[in-house]
Amino acid sequence: MTRICNFSAGPSALPEDVLHEIKDELLDYAHTGMSIMEVSHRSSIYRDVIDETEASLRRLIGIPSSYRVLFLQGGASLQFAAIPLNLMRGKRAAYVLSGLFSDKAQREASRYGTVEIVGSSEDTAFDRIPDLGQIDQRISADGGFDYLYICQNNTVYGTMFDVLPTCRNTPLVADVSSCFLSAPHEIERYGLIFAGAQKNAGPAGTTIVIVREDLIETGPACADICPSYMDYRLQAHKGSMFNTPNTFGIYACGKVFSWIERTGGLEAMERRNRAKADLLYRALDESALFHGTADPGSRSITNVTFRTESSELDEAFIEFARLRGIEGLKGHRAIGGLRASLYNAIDLASVNTLVACLHEFEASKRSSMRS
Ligand SMILES: *Cc1c(COP(=O)(O)O)cnc(C)c1O
């Protein structure tokens, strides 16, 4: 068996140790004679799984007891609606437009109230994070927003907020789908964060929401139309079991959380991730053929977007890499180009393999130009 180097943006590579553990337990979970997929979600066996998964996540991030952790379904995209339905009490929220997913989120929110764009990098094709000073000023001058929404790491454009907006008394809501558990999270700075699991936390199908309890304790802002499933207070009260949860997905997330704990926690993870990103960005900066597309001050440490001078050459590189066991390098269909996603399960050796492949391709182009 050979496993490829998988730089896919999501669903993405999972740690091999985790896959082995799941395989070993698949037919007989903890001497129950059943797969974890066949166990009732109401059983004490499953109760232990979800409780330990939450406890592991709380230890990893250091989540204060004043925050609730929810394991939901519907992907990150369902949260684009759940957030305004639960939190838009004054029917007015501030959004930062920094790419594809914040645009989808603001469109969804504008169905339930007024959305004001308080920062945007649309005029430079989302190659950077909008100016934070301006956002902070807007928020502190106007106390009337229900929350300030950001997409912290822009998976498609390869940019990230390295520093968070200040936003004083306005709760900060962040889509952290593609940077969840890639580095420590200062939870107290947020009112709510959420992440689809399929980037860094586990298989597709589970969405993790971490929300400050006081924001949800009076129930959804749009109580008349909010589906029961999306009612954060109800889900918190039911322990994410308003209905049958994604039992297998939550179990697999728990395996990933334990793997991060065993391998040094989030600080160690961030060090490894920064080393991986530095290695790749350095190779791009030194290349005469490839160049990074994000503004250097806004570069994501997770999703590295780059391109050559033409889409034909980009395609040729994707094929060249594929023949060498490297997959997932195609840029998002909305913008084309190339992208390598360096999620937690990707090790430095894989990034070295990619860098060697970039060099080899560039050298082959140079020699074919000479001949
Ligand atoms: C992948 C992604 C999404 C979409 O997630 P779904 O689970 O497919 O809804 C949203 N936001 C960000 C930042 C993402 O990376």
The ligand as a Tripos MOL2 file, in Angstrom:
@<TRIPOS>MOLECULE
LIG
   15    15     1     0     0
SMALL
NO_CHARGES

@<TRIPOS>ATOM
      1 C1        -14.7290   24.4360    3.6680 C.3       1 LIG1
      2 C2        -15.1710   25.7020    4.2590 C.ar      1 LIG1
      3 C3        -16.5240   26.0240    4.4010 C.ar      1 LIG1
      4 C4        -17.6360   25.1480    3.8600 C.3       1 LIG1
      5 O1        -17.7810   24.0470    4.6540 O.3       1 LIG1
      6 P1        -19.0130   23.0210    4.4330 P.3       1 LIG1
      7 O2        -18.7920   22.0950    5.5870 O.co2     1 LIG1
      8 O3        -18.7980   22.3870    3.1060 O.co2     1 LIG1
      9 O4        -20.2670   23.7780    4.5220 O.co2     1 LIG1
     10 C5        -16.8500   27.2130    5.0240 C.ar      1 LIG1
     11 N1        -15.9120   28.0470    5.4730 N.ar      1 LIG1
     12 C6        -14.5920   27.7800    5.3260 C.ar      1 LIG1
     13 C7        -13.5880   28.7500    5.8290 C.3       1 LIG1
     14 C8        -14.1820   26.6010    4.7160 C.ar      1 LIG1
     15 O5        -12.8810   26.3420    4.5750 O.3       1 LIG1
@<TRIPOS>BOND
     1     1     2 1
     2     2     3 ar
     3     2    14 ar
     4     3     4 1
     5     3    10 ar
     6     4     5 1
     7     5     6 1
     8     6     7 2
     9     6     8 1
    10     6     9 1
    11    10    11 ar
    12    11    12 ar
    13    12    13 1
    14    12    14 ar
    15    14    15 1
@<TRIPOS>SUBSTRUCTURE
     1 LIG1         1 GROUP 0 **** ****
